[in-house]
């Protein structure tokens, strides 16, 4: 995806939002939030949504998501004591996989600070392999609520 397109993302481009109050320990020696914290936050909003909206119970659900791909594009920094506003959408939903897009904004600032991507493959807890029937219905229904139609070129 073109970085300029991602850089122009707005909060309303996403269907689910979650706030995070940065901590002093999130900052690195350059006085901004460390890159590893962005990944922690991307993972947190995805799993919060899965638990709250898709019926996922990580210790006991019959399926769970394995992250098979992740990356992030950075357009600005954020630092303690700012409040991060995370935003989530689904860009692609397959039989057993889902591609999420996560944006990080700073409260009170219009421009997006970063946009990340996670790809989960949902696997059967007993086998560690994708289920033949794909992801379960409750999970898929919850994820469809965030699915953004993609233009066909």
Secondary structure, 3 states (H helix, E strand, C coil): CCHHHHHCCCHHHCCEEEEEECCHHHECCCCCECHHHHHHHHHHHHHHHHHHHCCCCCCCCCEEEEEEEEEEEECCCCCCCCEEEEEEEEEEECCCEEEEEEEEEECCCCCEEEEEEEEEEEEECCCCCCCCCCCCHHHHHHHHCCECCCCCC
